């Protein structure tokens, strides 16, 4: 057997796999072939998106000691490479997986890179095919490398829950799980995990609980969340393997049908209730026979301490508490979270959040300590696990330039409007302009009509009142659909029971309606809207925490349902927060205790109105509704020094004798001042300059001159490969073409433009030729140069058809190796026959003719 003639796949099958199996590795649960570490970032081009295959990370072999416990990477090459040719690649993958062992092989032997230096004290070692280390040997070295205590070995040595899918957790989930377990086993009782929205925090929490329970390290667990839907989704989703050992704490509520009487809800009861639309309530005494309890923190705390459900348990009942979305309250000493956490102070407590709260007054890090692991939105997008985004920023004239009422102007209720300049911060807080709502609704509708009218959309409004108005104007703007689909647009806010019942349908990828969900604070966190493609911001957002949570509604991928990216339609310039150093950086501890003071200072008292609504949507007071959505009702006022009307209660801030909002339905016109589209570049940053300048700069980085670009284009065997390479470096051709079409007002001409000409026009100020013009010139060039004359009738017909195909579909179409199998070529003869018509043996003559054709198409303008 000549190994040099074998493919890489053959080398794996005939040499590498047998050697690894012979060393004792099981193909059933220890060897994972073609393991995807990261699928590669998704690149958005206009309304299209595709994965960048060059950024994908895929290991030939991932070796695990047991399910979910990686130990080593093996990278294979064919035998034309040296034994160690793949060691650098294997090392990169091993570092990504957090393991010290990397191997490379070409079938002749192995190069072993041991970052632990424990195998034989050498970094690199050459091994024969019979010397591959056993699982037990590498596992022992791994434990020694980690420096685990016996307790850590017990916990981390217990296998992950495998389930039916046999899916190894993603690499960052493995890091989060393992680091949390290591910290807990080492005696750390406060643990913080920071993971971007959509990266699987709940699944990560499940695996942590599973391994702690099964190893015997923990016996009773409490999982706390701040939304009913989060608890329900968790029970019937990621936590379902705990069925029979798990229950939801459901306190008694009068007047609601009782489904069970022991203060808990099982998975079976929950699924039945969700199917029949019932609400679940519990008895006065809680059943304490379960291992895992899930609870809504508002439900397990009462307005009176004696009524708190959690006090039915002894302080040492739970030995592990998982706090989901811990930024909401655990940072604040006065919060309901802290009542529970302080009561169960002896338990290990793990906080999960995408956005740790760090202010001078409250701090997750001060409570939990530095995160044991952080996985950011930027990392998720770069790896390809999260959806990238583009931003459409629409500035309205009244928001941007301000509005001052004429002297003595009255609002629609006859109230004298305070004479001052009203800006973006006042809109829908202190001043309601009906025509502004219509402009926003029309722009949202225009965007959906131009893309996909069934694209799930979340519109974030200032408060419930604003959401109600926006729902009405959106329904009117989409009356052609709403006439027959009354749930196409729905208000989903904390006070709207009808709308809240539709939340499950909105997040269900297979449910048609609602399409447009209009909300305030209710959907800003925890809503798993996998198919949300449009996030509309018409809310004053100053909190980085709230901004990250809102953006997180769009970051989930669902490629099965066509969700590869999302768009942010920003009417409030909220996306300027993207430029903030804290947008995606490491969380920073700002709280600075002095002396022996280790108490987190209480936040200023949250201003409330009536039923307890809070001003800051990041902090929701407990006990107001079953989902804690009082934050949907934001108090408003008019004083520029007191914009929320907190101290006075009225527009003037002087004593409540003026209206909270001035309302003007249609007497003040509103128009769009400017609009700009921004895109993520190849480095994951928003392109803020014009796309023309951005393209010119990127081309200049790749090619030092126009001649260099022309030479590269002319010498490229396949132009499509060159274009893909350019797009990998941030040259967004499809988007650029769309922008040029809008500028020139001639979409037809741009649709007929060759990518080559678009780049020449934008980067080098060359005339913009169409494919039709290039095709006409190519036919003349081939005739003048005698190319047609040297071929027979069949070959000439093929060349003519290829040029016509180019004019219709572009250069990529005729570069396709299967082009001769489609019309009109398949009517001229078989592929073999057509290639023979160009002379020579095999396809060489045909390929030569294709090269001549490309040269004729892209001949210099002066020719």
Secondary structure, 3 states (H helix, E strand, C coil): CCHHHCCHHHHHHHHHHHHHHHCCCCCCCCEEEEEEEECCCEEEECCEEEECHHHCEEEEEEEEEECCEEEEEEEECCCCCCCCCCHHHHHHHHHHHCCCEEEEECCCCEEEEECCCCCCCCCEEEECCCCCCCHHHHHHHHHHHHCCCHHHHHHHCCCCCCCCCCCCCCHHHHHHHHHHHHHHHCCCCEEEEEECCCCCHHHHHHHHHHHHHHHCCCCCEEEEECCHHHHHHHHHCHHHHHCCCEEEECCCCCCCCCCCCCCEECHHHHHHHHHHCCCCCCCCCCCCCCCEEEEEHHHHCCCCHHHCHHHHCCCCCCCEEEECCHHHCCCCCCCHHHHHHHHCCCCEEEEEECCCCECCCCEHHHHHCCCCEEECHHHHHHHCCCCEEEEEEEEEHHHHHCEECCCCCECCCCCECCCCEECCCCECCCEEEHHHHHHHHHHHHHHHHHCCCCCEEEEECCCHHHHHHHHHHHHHHCHHHHCCCCCCEEECCCCCHHHHHCHHHHHCCCCCCCCEEEECCCCCCCCCCCCEEEEEECCCCCCHHHHHHHHCCCCCCEHHHCECEEEEEECCCHHHHHHCCCCCCCCCCCCCCCCCCCCCCCCCCCCEECCCEECCCCCCCCCCCCCCCHHHCCCCCCCCCCCCCCCCCCCCCCCCCCCCCEEECCCCCCCEEEEEEEEECCCCCECCCCHHHHHHHHHHHHCCCHHHHHHHHHHCCCHHHHHHHHHHCCCCHHHHHHHHHHHHCCHHHHHCECHHHHHHHHHHCCCCCEHHHHHHHHHHHHHHCCCHHHCCHHHHHHHHHHHHHHHHHCHHHHHCCCHHHCCCHHHCCCHHHHHHCCCCCCCHHHHHHHHHHHHHHCCCCCC
